[in-house]
Amino acid sequence: MKSRRAFLKAAASTTAALAAGPVQKIVSVKAAPMPLLPTSRFGTKEFKSETDPQRWRWFGPFSQLAGAILVQIKTDQGLTGYGMGGGGTAGVHIIENHLKDLLMGANALNVEMLWEQMFSSTSLYGRKGLPIMAISGIDLALWDIIGKHAGLPVWRLLGGASKTQVESYYTGTNFERAAKLGFRAFKMGLFDSGAGMDKESTSKLLGALRKAREVIGPDAKLMIDCLCRWNVEYTLEFAKRAEGLNLYFIEEPLLPDDYVGYQRLCEEVKGTRIASGEHEYTRFGFQELLRHKASHFLQPDQTWCGGLTDIRKVATIAQAYGVPVLPHRGGSIFSIHLPVAHSNCPMAESFGTAETGNELMELLTPQFKDGYYLPPGRPGIGAEFSAAILKKHVPTMAS
């Protein structure tokens, strides 16, 4: 009942904000690649043979943060909204050659209707993947305009703060620095160690996790991201061998569409939990995970799984199932509004924080203090893109 009241309150707040002031007619839509990490992060396209294991791990330039894009939407009332999406140049192509047709001349404040129109219009070739990544960037740019139109940060339009600060967990390799910054939860990814399911990889991975536990101490949360590299049998065996490490969760051990495999893991794994959903799309995909009881934690990424309009519904639906939502890269300025506002989002993954040398990611990170992100104070999403920043990082949008 409390969840329903909060949802209705949020809807009323948004309706009131949209009813005030003039229509915001869209007069310009632009999109451009904004890669935040190199494609080489996940390997190389130089393969030794047709059966080289790396051929199954070469994710290319359209996935993850290597495929980040920036969407810019302007209205006839002088407002400019920015949103981050995905899909790289392919996502940009979909916006410029299809979705832009649905946006030009429309009222930017009608975000629910525009989302449904974009989803329906791309459904014959979309529903998941690139079109939804593109829609995500547009949707966030529209919410940026809505917030600026109302003179409020977006989290206030979602019903206000459900918490004064959002606990964050750190993803990366420098656990020592992260601990000094105040993080109390840490996740290690399978980038260099433990990529395979052989004995040598297993021993190497368990050794790396033991070292991590020594650094962060016995009481901190420790997680592992498997990057969809394992199968059910190996995951069950690994969970058994890792029981002494007190893992908080194992993330994405299987490919995203293996709902039955994830269901089995959730039923049989002991000593830890299973997290998934980073590569799921829209409320329809997340409902499948929930229906199969295939995840203990959902991890939607708002910048590529459907934007804020759809994923706020996922958080409410998941709450009814008793499944918490931990947004992937939820610590970005584009994603932090949902965990600030929604009571079913207890933690958000780090973004930019402790990732030295990545200026753009640091710019797109909300205020961070002692392991927590603070609610943004600026109207809209809160992302600031000066002419100098655009010229340096998104040059095609600066012209």
C-alpha positions as CSV (number, residue, x, y, z in Angstrom):
1,M,0.0,0.0,0.0
2,K,2.8,2.4,0.9
3,S,4.4,1.7,-2.5
4,R,1.2,2.5,-4.3
5,R,0.7,5.8,-2.4
6,A,4.2,6.8,-3.2
7,F,3.7,6.0,-6.9
8,L,0.4,8.0,-7.0
9,K,2.1,10.9,-5.2
10,A,4.9,10.9,-7.8
11,A,2.4,10.9,-10.6
12,A,0.5,13.8,-9.1
13,S,3.7,15.8,-8.7
14,T,4.7,15.2,-12.3
15,T,1.2,16.1,-13.5
16,A,1.2,19.4,-11.6
17,A,4.6,20.3,-13.0
18,L,3.6,19.6,-16.5
19,A,0.4,21.6,-16.2
20,A,2.3,24.8,-15.3
21,G,3.6,27.1,-18.0
22,P,3.7,26.9,-21.8
23,V,4.0,23.9,-24.1
24,Q,7.6,23.0,-24.8
25,K,7.6,22.3,-28.5
26,I,10.6,20.3,-29.7
27,V,12.5,22.2,-32.4
28,S,15.9,20.4,-32.5
29,V,17.1,16.8,-31.9
30,K,20.7,15.9,-32.0
31,A,22.7,12.8,-31.0
32,A,26.4,12.0,-31.1
33,P,28.8,9.3,-29.8
34,M,30.2,10.0,-26.4
35,P,32.4,7.0,-25.6
36,L,33.3,6.8,-21.9
37,L,35.5,3.8,-22.1
38,P,37.5,2.2,-24.9
39,T,36.3,-0.9,-26.7
40,S,39.6,-2.5,-25.9
41,R,38.4,-2.8,-22.3
42,F,36.8,-6.1,-23.2
43,G,39.6,-7.4,-25.4
44,T,40.7,-7.2,-29.0
45,K,39.4,-7.9,-32.5
46,E,42.7,-9.6,-33.4
47,F,41.9,-13.3,-33.0
48,K,44.3,-16.3,-33.2
49,S,41.9,-18.7,-34.8
50,E,38.2,-19.3,-35.6
51,T,37.8,-20.9,-32.2
52,D,39.7,-18.3,-30.2
53,P,37.7,-17.8,-27.0
54,Q,38.0,-14.0,-27.4
55,R,35.7,-14.2,-30.4
56,W,32.8,-14.8,-27.9
57,R,34.0,-11.8,-25.8
58,W,34.6,-9.1,-28.4
59,F,31.7,-6.8,-27.6
60,G,32.5,-4.1,-30.1
61,P,31.8,-0.4,-30.2
62,F,28.1,-0.4,-29.6
63,S,27.8,-2.0,-26.2
64,Q,28.5,-0.8,-22.6
65,L,30.1,2.6,-22.0
66,A,32.2,2.3,-25.1
67,G,28.9,2.9,-27.0
68,A,27.6,5.8,-24.9
69,I,25.8,8.6,-26.8
70,L,24.7,12.0,-25.9
71,V,21.2,13.3,-26.9
72,Q,20.5,17.0,-27.1
73,I,16.9,18.2,-27.4
74,K,15.9,21.9,-27.7
75,T,12.4,23.5,-27.4
76,D,10.9,26.7,-28.7
77,Q,10.8,28.1,-25.2
78,G,14.6,28.1,-25.0
79,L,15.1,24.9,-22.9
80,T,17.8,22.4,-23.7
81,G,17.7,18.8,-22.4
82,Y,20.6,16.3,-22.3
83,G,20.3,12.6,-22.0
84,M,22.8,9.7,-22.1
85,G,21.9,6.7,-24.2
86,G,23.8,3.8,-25.8
87,G,24.4,2.0,-29.1
88,G,27.3,4.2,-30.4
89,T,27.0,5.3,-34.0
90,A,24.3,2.7,-34.6
91,G,22.1,4.3,-31.8
92,V,22.7,7.8,-33.3
93,H,21.7,6.5,-36.7
94,I,18.3,5.2,-35.3
95,I,17.7,8.6,-33.7
96,E,18.5,10.6,-36.7
97,N,16.7,8.4,-39.3
98,H,13.7,7.3,-37.3
99,L,13.0,8.6,-33.8
100,K,13.6,12.2,-34.7
101,D,10.5,12.1,-36.9
102,L,8.4,11.4,-33.9
103,L,9.9,14.2,-31.8
104,M,10.1,17.2,-34.0
105,G,7.1,19.5,-33.3
106,A,5.9,17.4,-30.3
107,N,5.4,18.7,-26.8
108,A,8.5,17.6,-24.8
109,L,6.5,17.4,-21.6
110,N,4.4,14.5,-22.9
111,V,7.1,12.1,-22.0
112,E,4.8,9.0,-21.3
113,M,3.1,9.3,-24.7
114,L,6.4,9.9,-26.6
115,W,7.9,6.8,-24.9
116,E,5.0,4.6,-25.9
117,Q,5.1,6.0,-29.5
118,M,8.9,5.4,-29.8
119,F,8.6,1.9,-28.4
120,S,5.7,1.0,-30.6
121,S,7.3,2.4,-33.7
122,T,10.5,0.5,-33.2
123,S,8.9,-2.7,-32.1
124,L,9.2,-4.5,-35.5
125,Y,13.0,-4.3,-35.2
126,G,13.5,-3.4,-31.6
127,R,12.0,-4.3,-28.2
128,K,15.5,-4.8,-26.9
129,G,19.0,-3.7,-27.9
130,L,19.9,-0.7,-30.0
131,P,16.5,0.9,-30.4
132,I,15.9,0.9,-26.7
133,M,19.4,2.2,-26.0
134,A,18.5,5.1,-28.3
135,I,15.1,5.7,-26.7
136,S,16.8,5.8,-23.3
137,G,18.9,8.8,-24.3
138,I,15.9,10.6,-25.7
139,D,13.8,9.8,-22.6
140,L,16.4,11.2,-20.2
141,A,16.8,14.4,-22.3
142,L,13.0,14.9,-22.1
143,W,13.1,14.5,-18.3
144,D,15.8,17.0,-18.2
145,I,13.5,19.5,-20.0
146,I,10.6,18.6,-17.7
147,G,12.7,19.3,-14.6
148,K,14.0,22.6,-16.0
149,H,10.4,23.5,-17.1
150,A,9.2,22.9,-13.5
151,G,12.4,24.5,-11.9
152,L,12.9,21.3,-9.9
153,P,15.5,18.4,-9.9
154,V,13.9,15.3,-11.5
155,W,13.9,13.3,-8.2
156,R,11.4,15.8,-6.8
157,L,9.1,15.1,-9.7
158,L,9.2,11.4,-8.8
159,G,7.7,12.1,-5.4
160,G,10.6,13.6,-3.6
161,A,13.5,11.9,-1.7
162,S,12.9,8.5,-0.1
163,K,16.3,8.9,1.5
164,T,18.7,11.8,2.2
165,Q,21.6,10.0,0.5
166,V,22.2,6.9,-1.6
167,E,24.6,4.2,-0.5
168,S,27.0,3.3,-3.3
169,Y,29.0,0.2,-4.1
170,Y,32.3,0.6,-5.9
171,T,33.1,-1.2,-9.2
172,G,36.7,-1.2,-10.3
173,T,40.2,-2.4,-9.4
174,N,41.5,0.1,-6.9
175,F,39.8,-1.1,-3.7
176,E,42.4,0.6,-1.5
177,R,41.5,4.1,-2.9
178,A,37.8,3.3,-2.8
179,A,38.0,2.3,0.8
180,K,39.7,5.5,1.7
181,L,36.9,7.4,-0.1
182,G,34.3,5.8,2.2
183,F,32.9,2.9,0.2
184,R,31.7,0.0,2.2
185,A,30.7,-2.3,-0.7
186,F,33.0,-3.4,-3.5
187,K,32.6,-5.3,-6.7
188,M,35.3,-6.9,-8.8
189,G,34.8,-7.7,-12.5
190,L,36.3,-10.6,-14.5
191,F,38.5,-8.5,-16.8
192,D,41.9,-10.2,-16.3
193,S,41.4,-13.1,-13.9
194,G,39.0,-15.9,-13.8
195,A,37.7,-15.5,-17.3
196,G,37.4,-19.2,-18.0
197,M,35.8,-22.1,-16.1
198,D,39.0,-24.2,-15.8
199,K,40.8,-25.0,-12.6
200,E,43.6,-22.4,-13.2
201,S,41.1,-19.6,-13.7
202,T,39.1,-20.6,-10.7
203,S,42.2,-20.7,-8.4
204,K,43.3,-17.3,-9.8
205,L,39.9,-15.7,-9.2
206,L,39.5,-17.1,-5.7
207,G,43.0,-15.8,-4.9
208,A,42.1,-12.3,-6.2
209,L,38.9,-12.3,-4.1
210,R,40.8,-13.3,-1.0
211,K,43.2,-10.4,-1.5
212,A,40.2,-8.1,-2.0
213,R,38.7,-9.3,1.3
214,E,41.9,-8.6,3.1
215,V,41.9,-5.0,1.8
216,I,38.2,-4.2,2.6
217,G,37.9,-6.2,5.8
218,P,35.4,-8.9,6.9
219,D,32.4,-6.6,7.3
220,A,32.3,-4.9,4.0
221,K,30.1,-6.2,1.1
222,L,32.1,-8.0,-1.6
223,M,30.6,-8.8,-5.0
224,I,31.7,-10.2,-8.3
225,D,30.6,-9.4,-11.9
226,C,31.0,-12.4,-14.2
227,L,30.2,-10.6,-17.5
228,C,28.0,-13.5,-18.6
229,R,30.9,-15.8,-19.0
230,W,29.8,-18.9,-17.0
231,N,27.2,-21.7,-17.1
232,V,24.8,-23.0,-14.4
233,E,26.9,-25.9,-13.3
234,Y,30.1,-23.9,-12.9
235,T,28.3,-21.0,-11.1
236,L,26.9,-23.5,-8.5
237,E,30.4,-25.0,-8.0
238,F,32.1,-21.6,-7.8
239,A,29.5,-20.4,-5.2
240,K,30.2,-23.5,-3.1
241,R,34.0,-22.9,-3.2
242,A,33.6,-19.2,-2.4
243,E,31.4,-19.7,0.6
244,G,34.1,-18.6,3.0
245,L,34.5,-15.3,1.2
246,N,31.0,-14.2,2.2
247,L,30.1,-12.8,-1.2
248,Y,27.1,-10.5,-1.2
249,F,26.1,-11.4,-4.8
250,I,27.3,-13.0,-8.0
251,E,26.4,-10.8,-10.9
252,E,25.4,-11.9,-14.4
253,P,27.1,-15.4,-14.5
254,L,24.9,-16.4,-17.5
255,L,23.8,-14.8,-20.8
256,P,20.9,-12.5,-20.3
257,D,18.2,-14.6,-22.0
258,D,18.8,-17.7,-19.9
259,Y,15.8,-17.1,-17.6
260,V,15.5,-20.8,-16.8
261,G,19.2,-21.0,-15.9
262,Y,19.0,-17.9,-13.6
263,Q,15.9,-19.4,-12.0
264,R,17.8,-22.6,-11.2
265,L,20.7,-20.6,-9.7
266,C,18.3,-18.6,-7.5
267,E,16.8,-21.8,-6.3
268,E,20.0,-23.8,-5.7
269,V,22.9,-21.4,-5.0
270,K,24.0,-21.3,-1.4
271,G,25.8,-18.7,0.6
272,T,25.3,-15.8,-1.7
273,R,22.7,-14.2,-4.0
274,I,22.3,-13.8,-7.8
275,A,22.1,-10.4,-9.4
276,S,21.1,-9.7,-13.1
277,G,19.3,-7.3,-15.4
278,E,22.1,-5.0,-16.5
279,H,21.5,-6.2,-20.0
280,E,17.7,-6.5,-19.8
281,Y,15.4,-4.1,-21.5
282,T,12.1,-2.4,-20.6
283,R,9.5,-3.5,-18.0
284,F,8.5,-6.4,-20.3
285,G,12.0,-8.0,-20.0
286,F,12.2,-7.3,-16.3
287,Q,8.8,-8.9,-15.8
288,E,10.1,-12.1,-17.3
289,L,13.0,-12.1,-14.8
290,L,10.5,-11.5,-12.0
291,R,8.0,-14.1,-13.3
292,H,10.8,-16.7,-13.4
293,K,12.1,-15.7,-10.0
294,A,15.4,-15.4,-11.8
295,S,17.2,-12.8,-9.8
296,H,17.6,-11.7,-6.2
297,F,18.6,-8.2,-7.3
298,L,17.6,-6.3,-10.5
299,Q,20.3,-4.0,-12.0
300,P,18.7,-1.9,-14.8
301,D,20.8,0.7,-16.5
302,Q,18.6,3.7,-17.3
303,T,20.9,4.9,-20.1
304,W,20.2,1.9,-22.2
305,C,17.3,-0.2,-20.8
306,G,14.5,2.2,-21.5
307,G,15.2,5.5,-19.7
308,L,13.6,6.8,-16.6
309,T,10.0,6.7,-17.8
310,D,9.9,2.9,-18.0
311,I,12.4,1.9,-15.4
312,R,10.6,3.7,-12.6
313,K,7.8,1.3,-13.3
314,V,10.2,-1.6,-13.0
315,A,11.3,-0.4,-9.6
316,T,7.6,-0.4,-8.4
317,I,6.8,-3.8,-10.0
318,A,9.9,-5.3,-8.5
319,Q,8.9,-4.0,-5.1
320,A,5.7,-5.9,-5.3
321,Y,7.8,-9.1,-5.8
322,G,10.1,-8.2,-2.9
323,V,13.1,-7.8,-5.2
324,P,15.4,-4.8,-4.6
325,V,16.6,-2.7,-7.6
326,L,20.3,-1.7,-7.6
327,P,20.7,0.4,-10.7
328,H,23.8,-0.3,-12.8
329,R,26.0,2.7,-12.9
330,G,23.3,4.3,-10.7
331,G,25.8,6.8,-9.5
332,S,25.8,8.8,-12.7
333,I,24.0,12.2,-12.8
334,F,21.6,10.6,-15.3
335,S,20.6,7.7,-13.1
336,I,20.8,8.9,-9.5
337,H,17.3,10.4,-9.5
338,L,15.5,7.0,-9.3
339,P,17.4,5.6,-6.3
340,V,17.0,9.0,-4.5
341,A,13.3,8.9,-5.0
342,H,12.3,5.2,-4.9
343,S,12.3,3.3,-1.7
344,N,13.1,0.0,-3.5
345,C,16.5,1.2,-4.6
346,P,18.8,0.7,-1.6
347,M,22.1,1.0,-3.4
348,A,23.5,2.4,-6.6
349,E,26.7,1.4,-8.4
350,S,29.6,3.9,-8.6
351,F,30.1,6.0,-11.7
352,G,33.2,8.2,-12.1
353,T,34.0,8.2,-8.4
354,A,37.5,6.7,-7.8
355,E,37.9,6.3,-11.6
356,T,40.9,8.7,-12.0
357,G,41.8,10.0,-15.4
358,N,38.3,9.9,-16.9
359,E,37.3,13.6,-16.9
360,L,34.0,13.2,-18.5
361,M,32.8,10.5,-16.2
362,E,33.8,12.6,-13.2
363,L,31.8,15.5,-14.6
364,L,28.7,13.3,-14.9
365,T,28.9,12.2,-11.3
366,P,26.7,13.8,-8.5
367,Q,28.2,14.9,-5.2
368,F,29.7,12.0,-3.3
369,K,30.6,11.9,0.4
370,D,31.8,9.0,2.6
371,G,30.3,6.2,0.5
372,Y,27.1,7.9,-0.4
373,Y,25.8,10.0,-3.4
374,L,23.8,13.1,-2.5
375,P,20.6,14.3,-4.4
376,P,21.4,16.8,-7.2
377,G,20.2,20.3,-6.5
378,R,20.0,21.7,-10.0
379,P,16.7,21.7,-12.0
380,G,16.4,18.9,-14.4
381,I,18.8,16.0,-14.6
382,G,21.7,18.2,-13.4
383,A,24.2,17.5,-16.2
384,E,26.2,20.6,-17.2
385,F,27.6,20.6,-20.8
386,S,29.5,23.8,-21.5
387,A,30.6,24.7,-25.0
388,A,34.2,23.8,-24.0
389,I,33.1,20.4,-22.7
390,L,31.1,19.6,-25.8
391,K,34.0,20.8,-28.0
392,K,36.4,18.5,-26.2
393,H,34.3,15.4,-25.6
394,V,31.4,15.5,-28.1
395,P,32.8,17.7,-31.0
396,T,30.1,16.9,-33.5
397,M,27.5,18.4,-31.1
398,A,29.5,21.5,-30.5
399,S,29.1,22.8,-34.0
